[in-house]
Amino acid sequence: MTSDLSRRNFIKLSLLATASLAARPRHESPPDDTQNPIGTGRVASSLIYIYEAPSFGSKRTGKFSRDSLLRLYEEIHSSDGPSYNPLWYRIEEGFVHSGHIQRVDGYHVNEPLEYLQANKILGQVTVPFTQSYRINRNDIWKPLYRLYYESVHWISGIKIGPDQHPWYRLTDERLLAHYYIPALHMRPILTSELSALPGVTHPEDKRILISIQEQSLTAFEKEIVVLKTLISSGLLEKEKTRHDIPTETPLGSFRIRTKFPVRHMGNGDLTNNPDAYELPGVPWTMFFHESGYALHGTYWHNNFGTRMSHGCINMRNEEAYWLFRWTEPVYEPGKWYTYGSGTLVQIIE
C-alpha cells in the first residue's frame, strides 16, 4: 500500500484513532474528600460549562469542549432543576449538568475478527469515540467522521492498516461510502442479539403511546405497560430543516413501517468536522412516517424529558434496542432494513 503518510505521521494518525482510550480525564486522582469515581462521561456537545453548584444559576468556573472525558464522582438530583432533567454530576472541578454528557462507563477494546462470515455484519463502537478514515484514489488516508460509543455500523471488510494492525472497513448504508476504524474499537453484534423479543400477547395487541406534553413513551401489550420512559421529541418549529421538513413531531396514529439497525442521519455530507450535522451510525431506527420521522437511539445528548430533535423520537440507546426487538415488523438479520406494516404508534399532545 502506498501513502503520502510518513511513518511518523501515521503514528500520529493511529494515536488520533485511539484518542478516546488515550485521552484520560484531566486529573489522575480525585481530591481527598471524594470517593472513587462512579463512572466516566464524554462531553457530547461543542461546549459545556462547569458550575460552582448544581444549578444553572450558580457561578460558571470553567468549561469543557466536545469529547473531553470526565471522571464522575456523584449523581445529584438538584432541587434547582431543570425540572425535566434535574440530574447533575459532581466532578473534581465542580458540577456539570447531565444533559450533554454521554455515559461511557463500560468502554473497552475488542479482539479483532480474522475474517467475516458474511459480506456484511453489524458492529457497535465500544470506546468513547474513534476517528474514521477514508482511503482516496491515491491511497491516501483522510480523516472522516468521528464515531461514538454505542453507535452501530456495517462492517464490510477487514484490512491491515499502515500500523500493521487490523482495521474494519465500514459501509455507510445511506451514502454507500467506505471508511475505516481500528478493529479494536468495535464489537461485532451476534445474530442472536437481533432476535425478536417474545410478547405475552398477539403482535396486534402491541402499541406505543407517545405524549409530547409529558415527553414520555409508553409501550403496551393490551393494557399491560411493558416500558415507560422519557424521550425527546421534535423542537417547536422555528425553522425547517434543509429538506424543508418541519422539526416538530407530527401528532396522530401511525405504524412502524421500516426498521434499520443503523441509519446515517443529518445532511449526508462527507466531512471530518465533528460539529457538522452528521449523525452516522444512529442505532435501532424505526421509521413511522413518510417524511422520515422515526424512533431511534441517541448518542449525542442525554437530555431526555425535553424537546431536542429535528422531529424524531430520541431514546436512550438501551431502550431503543429493546423496542427495536419488541416491535413489528420483525427485523431480518443481515438486511439493510426490514419493511412491513408494524406496531401502532400513537402520538398525542
RODO-2510 file (C-alpha; in nm, 4 decimals, decimal comma):
residues 349
     n   res          X          Y          Z
     1     m     0,0000     0,0000     0,0000
     2     t     0,1326     0,3420    -0,0936
     3     s     0,0563     0,6517     0,1047
     4     d     0,1812     1,0056     0,1454
     5     l     0,1938     0,9440     0,5214
     6     s     0,5389     0,9077     0,6694
     7     r     0,5794     0,6558     0,9486
     8     r     0,5868     0,9432     1,1975
     9     n     0,2676     1,0932     1,0556
    10     f     0,0904     0,7608     1,0582
    11     i     0,1803     0,7125     1,4203
    12     k     0,0022     1,0445     1,4759
    13     l    -0,2932     0,9162     1,2733
    14     s    -0,3107     0,5998     1,4811
    15     l    -0,2944     0,7983     1,8015
    16     l    -0,5840     1,0130     1,6829
    17     a    -0,7822     0,6989     1,6022
    18     t    -0,7259     0,5702     1,9539
    19     a    -0,7702     0,9102     2,1173
    20     s    -1,0718     0,8027     2,3152
    21     l    -0,8614     0,5489     2,5002
    22     a    -0,5523     0,7626     2,5329
    23     a    -0,7412     1,0715     2,6449
    24     r    -0,7974     1,0169     3,0137
    25     p    -0,9984     1,2500     3,2357
    26     r    -0,7998     1,5608     3,3134
    27     h    -0,6930     1,4713     3,6674
    28     e    -0,5386     1,1436     3,7689
    29     s    -0,6766     1,1360     4,1241
    30     p    -0,9802     1,2802     4,2998
    31     p    -0,9453     1,5355     4,5785
    32     d    -0,9111     1,3992     4,9298
    33     d    -1,2781     1,4480     5,0167
    34     t    -1,4200     1,2373     4,7320
    35     q    -1,4893     0,8696     4,6935
    36     n    -1,3903     0,6618     4,3944
    37     p    -1,5447     0,7655     4,0606
    38     i    -1,8881     0,6236     3,9804
    39     g    -1,8264     0,6384     3,6065
    40     t    -1,6917     0,8233     3,3057
    41     g    -1,8719     1,0736     3,0847
    42     r    -1,7989     1,2077     2,7370
    43     v    -1,8884     1,5670     2,6550
    44     a    -2,1373     1,5248     2,3691
    45     s    -2,1787     1,8871     2,2585
    46     s    -1,9368     2,1501     2,1329
    47     l    -1,9129     2,3099     2,4780
    48     i    -2,0394     2,2645     2,8350
    49     y    -1,9798     2,4767     3,1441
    50     i    -1,8607     2,3848     3,4922
    51     y    -2,0652     2,5368     3,7747
    52     e    -1,9813     2,6151     4,1354
    53     a    -2,3005     2,4373     4,2497
    54     p    -2,5515     2,2018     4,0787
    55     s    -2,7557     2,4895     3,9393
    56     f    -2,7545     2,6892     3,6164
    57     g    -2,7943     2,9947     3,8374
    58     s    -2,4608     2,9411     4,0116
    59     k    -2,1251     3,0817     3,9016
    60     r    -1,9527     2,9336     3,5989
    61     t    -1,5989     2,8269     3,6859
    62     g    -1,4758     2,6672     3,3654
    63     k    -1,5718     2,4752     3,0539
    64     f    -1,5044     2,1590     2,8584
    65     s    -1,5061     2,1070     2,4826
    66     r    -1,6541     1,8222     2,2798
    67     d    -1,5236     1,4700     2,3543
    68     s    -1,3489     1,5608     2,6785
    69     l    -1,3652     1,2638     2,9155
    70     l    -1,4728     1,3398     3,2706
    71     r    -1,4487     1,1342     3,5864
    72     l    -1,7864     1,1445     3,7577
    73     y    -1,7913     1,1216     4,1374
    74     e    -2,1564     1,1645     4,2320
    75     e    -2,5055     1,1881     4,0828
    76     i    -2,7125     1,4742     4,2241
    77     h    -3,0818     1,5390     4,1619
    78     s    -3,0790     1,9131     4,2113
    79     s    -3,3728     2,0976     4,3628
    80     d    -3,2776     2,3823     4,1273
    81     g    -3,3615     2,1593     3,8296
    82     p    -3,4196     2,1966     3,5487
    83     s    -3,7441     2,0137     3,6215
    84     y    -3,7327     1,7976     3,3077
    85     n    -3,3813     1,6743     3,3889
    86     p    -3,2531     1,7644     3,7373
    87     l    -2,9571     1,5219     3,7180
    88     w    -2,6126     1,6781     3,7717
    89     y    -2,2696     1,5217     3,8150
    90     r    -2,0040     1,6229     4,0619
    91     i    -1,6589     1,6250     3,9060
    92     e    -1,3291     1,7351     4,0557
    93     e    -1,3616     2,0901     3,9248
    94     g    -1,7234     2,1430     4,0328
    95     f    -2,0575     2,0387     3,8809
    96     v    -2,1806     1,9724     3,5270
    97     h    -2,5346     1,9137     3,4051
    98     s    -2,6004     1,5677     3,2619
    99     g    -2,7875     1,6824     2,9515
   100     h    -2,4832     1,6721     2,7232
   101     i    -2,2818     1,4023     2,8979
   102     q    -2,2813     1,0545     2,7421
   103     r    -2,2020     0,7861     2,9982
   104     v    -1,9285     0,5570     2,8645
   105     d    -1,8655     0,3566     3,1806
   106     g    -1,8208     0,0211     3,0081
   107     y    -1,5809     0,1224     2,7334
   108     h    -1,3278    -0,1389     2,6224
   109     v    -1,1304    -0,2735     2,3277
   110     n    -1,2047    -0,5977     2,1431
   111     e    -1,0324    -0,8936     1,9835
   112     p    -1,0358    -0,8302     1,6057
   113     l    -1,2053    -1,0790     1,3752
   114     e    -0,9785    -1,2663     1,1369
   115     y    -1,2458    -1,2834     0,8661
   116     l    -1,6145    -1,2066     0,8073
   117     q    -1,8638    -1,4922     0,7844
   118     a    -2,0945    -1,2792     0,5660
   119     n    -2,0485    -0,9942     0,3222
   120     k    -2,1524    -0,7510     0,5960
   121     i    -2,2214    -0,7735     0,9680
   122     l    -2,3242    -0,5216     1,2295
   123     g    -2,0798    -0,3815     1,4806
   124     q    -2,1044    -0,1471     1,7780
   125     v    -1,8417     0,1071     1,8855
   126     t    -1,7177     0,0217     2,2361
   127     v    -1,4813     0,3140     2,3024
   128     p    -1,5857     0,6717     2,3845
   129     f    -1,5023     0,7766     2,0289
   130     t    -1,2903     0,6664     1,7369
   131     q    -1,1712     0,8572     1,4309
   132     s    -1,2625     0,7048     1,0946
   133     y    -1,0603     0,7444     0,7745
   134     r    -1,1307     0,7177     0,4031
   135     i    -0,8724     0,5982     0,1514
   136     n    -0,8760     0,8111    -0,1630
   137     r    -0,7844     0,7019    -0,5141
   138     n    -0,4196     0,7867    -0,4450
   139     d    -0,4240     0,5504    -0,1462
   140     i    -0,4006     0,8392     0,0999
   141     w    -0,5819     0,8062     0,4331
   142     k    -0,8009     1,1077     0,5053
   143     p    -0,9976     1,1675     0,8292
   144     l    -1,3758     1,1456     0,8016
   145     y    -1,6410     1,1072     1,0723
   146     r    -1,5761     1,0667     1,4411
   147     l    -1,7790     0,7647     1,5563
   148     y    -1,9178     0,7362     1,9075
   149     y    -1,9797     0,4896     2,1867
   150     e    -2,2808     0,2609     2,1256
   151     s    -2,3277     0,3801     1,7661
   152     v    -2,3851     0,0921     1,5223
   153     h    -2,2268     0,0416     1,1783
   154     w    -2,1989    -0,2131     0,8991
   155     i    -1,8644    -0,3960     0,8882
   156     s    -1,7974    -0,4975     0,5261
   157     g    -1,4291    -0,5873     0,5254
   158     i    -1,1031    -0,6191     0,7160
   159     k    -0,7789    -0,4501     0,6128
   160     i    -0,4349    -0,4367     0,7650
   161     g    -0,3630    -0,0710     0,8208
   162     p    -0,0301     0,1092     0,7878
   163     d     0,0179     0,0449     1,1596
   164     q     0,0148    -0,3291     1,0749
   165     h    -0,2988    -0,3897     1,2816
   166     p    -0,6482    -0,4888     1,1584
   167     w    -0,8901    -0,2118     1,0680
   168     y    -1,2571    -0,2731     0,9822
   169     r    -1,3961    -0,1324     0,6611
   170     l    -1,7355     0,0220     0,7363
   171     t    -2,0004     0,0834     0,4704
   172     d    -2,2369     0,3742     0,5221
   173     e    -2,5836     0,2400     0,4418
   174     r    -2,7088     0,5802     0,3232
   175     l    -2,4126     0,7129     0,1239
   176     l    -2,2581     0,3723     0,0355
   177     a    -1,9217     0,5276     0,1238
   178     h    -1,6447     0,3179     0,2790
   179     y    -1,4289     0,4231     0,5712
   180     y    -1,2064     0,2502     0,8264
   181     i    -1,1578     0,2348     1,2028
   182     p    -0,9287     0,0189     1,4196
   183     a    -1,0888    -0,3214     1,4718
   184     l    -1,0059    -0,2922     1,8412
   185     h    -1,2719    -0,0241     1,8719
   186     m    -1,5734    -0,2223     1,7513
   187     r    -1,7637    -0,5246     1,8814
   188     p    -1,9347    -0,7417     1,6189
   189     i    -2,3037    -0,7888     1,7019
   190     l    -2,4206    -1,1505     1,7098
   191     t    -2,7263    -1,2547     1,5090
   192     s    -2,8823    -1,3845     1,8300
   193     e    -2,8740    -1,0314     1,9715
   194     l    -3,1164    -0,9234     1,6987
   195     s    -3,3836    -1,1851     1,7570
   196     a    -3,7397    -1,0725     1,8264
   197     l    -3,8463    -1,0463     2,1885
   198     p    -4,1391    -1,2745     2,2724
   199     g    -4,4555    -1,0964     2,3765
   200     v    -4,7294    -1,2176     2,6072
   201     t    -4,9997    -1,1261     2,3567
   202     h    -5,0643    -1,1259     1,9829
   203     p    -4,8451    -0,8731     1,7917
   204     e    -5,1562    -0,6688     1,7081
   205     d    -5,2080    -0,6110     2,0799
   206     k    -4,8811    -0,4162     2,0990
   207     r    -4,8947    -0,0372     2,0790
   208     i    -4,6796     0,2628     2,1616
   209     l    -4,8186     0,5831     2,3127
   210     i    -4,6066     0,8989     2,2969
   211     s    -4,7064     1,2111     2,4889
   212     i    -4,5462     1,5321     2,3622
   213     q    -4,6532     1,7254     2,6711
   214     e    -4,5041     1,4689     2,9082
   215     q    -4,2121     1,3846     2,6750
   216     s    -4,2808     1,0211     2,7517
   217     l    -4,3171     0,6905     2,5706
   218     t    -4,5250     0,4017     2,6999
   219     a    -4,5330     0,0588     2,5340
   220     f    -4,8341    -0,1665     2,5965
   221     e    -4,9258    -0,5294     2,5451
   222     k    -5,3029    -0,4958     2,5628
   223     e    -5,3297    -0,2804     2,8765
   224     i    -5,0101    -0,4062     3,0390
   225     v    -4,7297    -0,1478     3,0455
   226     v    -4,4040    -0,3142     2,9391
   227     l    -4,1938     0,0019     2,9018
   228     k    -4,2360     0,3601     3,0211
   229     t    -3,9593     0,6128     2,9729
   230     l    -3,8730     0,9728     2,8921
   231     i    -3,7937     1,0714     2,5335
   232     s    -3,7010     1,3846     2,3407
   233     s    -3,9349     1,4818     2,0585
   234     g    -3,9006     1,7487     1,7890
   235     l    -3,8295     2,1116     1,8571
   236     l    -4,1070     2,3632     1,8100
   237     e    -4,0999     2,4750     1,4505
   238     k    -3,8905     2,7911     1,4321
   239     e    -3,7358     2,6854     1,1057
   240     k    -3,7453     2,3854     0,8764
   241     t    -3,4598     2,1502     0,8008
   242     r    -3,2528     2,1702     0,4843
   243     h    -3,5018     1,9353     0,3195
   244     d    -3,7975     2,1589     0,4165
   245     i    -3,9294     1,9108     0,6736
   246     p    -4,0817     2,0577     0,9942
   247     t    -3,8857     1,9888     1,3116
   248     e    -4,1990     1,9447     1,5238
   249     t    -4,3038     1,5811     1,5750
   250     p    -4,6345     1,5090     1,3984
   251     l    -4,9405     1,4080     1,6006
   252     g    -5,1647     1,1167     1,5037
   253     s    -5,1722     0,7397     1,4640
   254     f    -4,9017     0,5677     1,2603
   255     r    -4,7449     0,2270     1,2050
   256     i    -4,3784     0,1368     1,2203
   257     r    -4,3010     0,0761     0,8523
   258     t    -3,9267     0,0402     0,8144
   259     k    -3,6651    -0,0749     1,0633
   260     f    -3,2954    -0,0027     1,0140
   261     p    -3,0496    -0,1387     1,2717
   262     v    -2,8342     0,1616     1,1764
   263     r    -2,9136     0,4810     0,9887
   264     h    -2,6988     0,7781     0,8896
   265     m    -2,8983     1,0904     0,9746
   266     g    -2,8185     1,4536     0,9046
   267     n    -2,7256     1,6349     0,5863
   268     g    -2,5403     1,3450     0,4255
   269     d    -2,2112     1,5251     0,3695
   270     l    -1,8662     1,3663     0,3762
   271     t    -1,6824     1,5753     0,6360
   272     n    -1,4397     1,5480     0,9250
   273     n    -1,5979     1,8409     1,1103
   274     p    -1,7288     1,6993     1,4410
   275     d    -1,9700     1,9943     1,4708
   276     a    -2,1369     1,9292     1,1342
   277     y    -2,4949     1,7988     1,1330
   278     e    -2,3888     1,4437     1,0539
   279     l    -2,5004     1,1504     1,2698
   280     p    -2,3621     0,8285     1,1197
   281     g    -2,4475     0,5079     1,2997
   282     v    -2,7780     0,6102     1,4630
   283     p    -2,8812     0,2803     1,6231
   284     w    -3,2102     0,0903     1,6310
   285     t    -3,4108     0,3151     1,3969
   286     m    -3,7861     0,2574     1,3474
   287     f    -3,9473     0,4828     1,0843
   288     f    -4,3191     0,5523     1,1288
   289     h    -4,3821     0,8476     0,8933
   290     e    -4,3309     0,9042     0,5217
   291     s    -4,1411     1,2282     0,5913
   292     g    -3,8686     1,0366     0,7704
   293     y    -3,9673     1,0631     1,1368
   294     a    -3,8504     0,7684     1,3460
   295     l    -3,7880     0,6332     1,6925
   296     h    -3,4180     0,5661     1,7490
   297     g    -3,1274     0,5528     1,9903
   298     t    -2,9269     0,8650     2,0742
   299     y    -2,5565     0,9139     2,1462
   300     w    -2,5330     1,2957     2,1099
   301     h    -2,7259     1,4023     2,4207
   302     n    -2,8664     1,2709     2,7471
   303     n    -3,1344     1,5349     2,7930
   304     f    -3,4465     1,3214     2,7803
   305     g    -3,7627     1,4851     2,9051
   306     t    -3,7439     1,7933     2,6823
   307     r    -3,7641     1,8647     2,3081
   308     m    -3,4267     1,8137     2,1395
   309     s    -3,4741     1,6600     1,7937
   310     h    -3,5483     1,7546     1,4337
   311     g    -3,8774     1,5663     1,4602
   312     c    -3,7761     1,2125     1,5513
   313     i    -3,8283     1,0474     1,8891
   314     n    -3,4882     1,0345     2,0606
   315     m    -3,4480     0,7461     2,3062
   316     r    -3,1776     0,6058     2,5299
   317     n    -2,9795     0,3512     2,3300
   318     e    -3,0590     0,0527     2,5500
   319     e    -3,4318     0,1302     2,5445
   320     a    -3,4364     0,1831     2,1666
   321     y    -3,2587    -0,1528     2,1286
   322     w    -3,5247    -0,3229     2,3401
   323     l    -3,8051    -0,1536     2,1437
   324     f    -3,6408    -0,2446     1,8113
   325     r    -3,6586    -0,6127     1,9052
   326     w    -4,0077    -0,5883     2,0588
   327     t    -4,1870    -0,4069     1,7763
   328     e    -4,3211    -0,5315     1,4438
   329     p    -4,2143    -0,5840     1,1697
   330     v    -3,9527    -0,8318     1,2902
   331     y    -3,6074    -0,7316     1,1664
   332     e    -3,4351    -0,9864     0,9433
   333     p    -3,0633    -1,0018     1,0388
   334     g    -2,8174    -0,9249     0,7611
   335     k    -3,0510    -0,6922     0,5717
   336     w    -3,0042    -0,3190     0,5407
   337     y    -3,3641    -0,2788     0,6570
   338     t    -3,6944    -0,4636     0,7032
   339     y    -4,0247    -0,3248     0,5741
   340     g    -4,3863    -0,4006     0,6715
   341     s    -4,6999    -0,2738     0,8425
   342     g    -4,5939    -0,2921     1,2031
   343     t    -4,6655    -0,1810     1,5580
   344     l    -4,9123     0,1032     1,6153
   345     v    -4,7574     0,4354     1,7247
   346     q    -4,9962     0,6939     1,8708
   347     i    -4,8617     1,0451     1,9270
   348     i    -5,0734     1,2809     2,1337
   349     e    -5,0233     1,6355     2,2532
***
